[in-house]
Structure formats: C-alpha cells, structure tokens
C-alpha cells in the first residue's frame, strides 16, 4: 500500500483510507485562491514578483482520481 503525505508543522497530513467513491489511494489536492504582485518594466517585461499569499481555500481535500471531497480520509499524524 502506498502512503501519501504532506508535511506540516505539527506532523504530517496523510491519506489514511482509500477514496470511498473510486477506491484510489493516489493522493489529494487542495483548491486555493492566492494573490501576489507582479512588477513589470516600462517595456512590458516582467522583472519581479512578490511571495504568493493564500486568500482563502485549502480547507477541503479532493481525490486525484475522481475529484471527490475526501477531507475525512486525510488525517494529521505525528512525525
């Protein structure tokens, strides 16, 4: 069985059970809305960008196989 993890400050997020819809244990993704500043020179070429900052989202996790919400199958486990 493959273990999928995402490291966090208090431990790791881990998919502890297969997706109930498709049975996959491929991993997950989060939908986030982020913002950043992109600077341009007078001729239109980009030259600098700020760090990306999350505005909202990232609270729900979705199956990589079928895109169903599998937040309940993702748990924080200690390192």
C-alpha positions as CSV (number, residue, x, y, z in Angstrom):
1,X,0.0,0.0,0.0
2,X,1.3,3.5,-0.9
3,X,1.3,6.2,1.7
4,X,0.7,9.8,0.6
5,X,1.9,12.5,3.0
6,X,2.1,16.3,3.2
7,X,4.5,17.6,5.9
8,X,3.2,20.3,8.3
9,X,4.4,22.0,11.5
10,X,2.7,19.6,13.9
11,X,3.0,16.4,11.9
12,X,2.0,15.2,8.5
13,X,-1.2,15.1,6.7
14,X,-1.7,11.5,5.5
15,X,-4.4,9.8,3.4
16,X,-5.4,7.1,5.8
17,X,-8.1,5.4,3.8
18,X,-8.8,5.0,0.0
19,X,-11.3,7.2,-1.7
20,X,-14.8,5.9,-0.9
21,X,-16.0,6.7,-4.4
22,X,-13.3,5.3,-6.7
23,X,-11.1,3.3,-4.3
24,X,-7.9,5.2,-5.2
25,X,-5.1,6.0,-2.9
26,X,-3.3,8.3,-5.3
27,X,-3.2,11.4,-3.2
28,X,-5.2,14.7,-3.0
29,X,-5.2,18.3,-4.0
30,X,-6.5,21.5,-2.4
31,X,-8.3,24.4,-4.1
32,X,-6.8,27.7,-3.1
33,X,-7.2,31.3,-4.1
34,X,-3.9,33.1,-3.8
35,X,-2.6,36.6,-4.6
36,X,0.8,38.1,-5.4
37,X,2.2,41.2,-7.0
38,X,3.8,41.0,-10.4
39,X,6.0,44.0,-11.4
40,X,6.7,45.0,-15.0
41,X,9.3,47.2,-16.7
42,X,8.2,50.1,-18.9
43,X,8.7,47.8,-22.0
44,X,6.3,45.2,-20.6
45,X,8.8,42.6,-19.5
46,X,8.2,41.2,-16.0
47,X,11.1,41.5,-13.6
48,X,9.9,40.7,-10.1
49,X,7.1,39.1,-8.2
50,X,6.1,39.0,-4.5
51,X,5.6,35.9,-2.5
52,X,2.3,34.1,-3.1
53,X,-0.2,34.6,-0.3
54,X,-3.3,32.5,0.3
55,X,-6.5,34.5,0.4
56,X,-8.9,31.6,1.0
57,X,-9.4,27.9,0.4
58,X,-7.2,24.9,1.2
59,X,-9.6,23.6,3.8
60,X,-11.0,20.7,1.8
61,X,-9.0,17.9,0.1
62,X,-10.1,16.3,-3.2
63,X,-9.2,12.9,-4.7
64,X,-6.6,13.0,-7.5
65,X,-8.5,10.2,-9.2
66,X,-12.2,11.2,-9.2
67,X,-12.1,14.8,-7.7
68,X,-14.5,13.9,-4.9
69,X,-14.1,15.6,-1.5
70,X,-12.1,13.2,0.7
71,X,-11.3,15.5,3.6
72,X,-12.4,12.9,6.0
73,X,-9.8,10.4,4.7
74,X,-6.9,12.9,5.4
75,X,-5.7,13.0,8.9
76,X,-2.8,14.7,10.8
77,X,-0.3,12.1,12.1
78,X,2.7,12.7,14.3
79,X,6.2,12.6,12.7
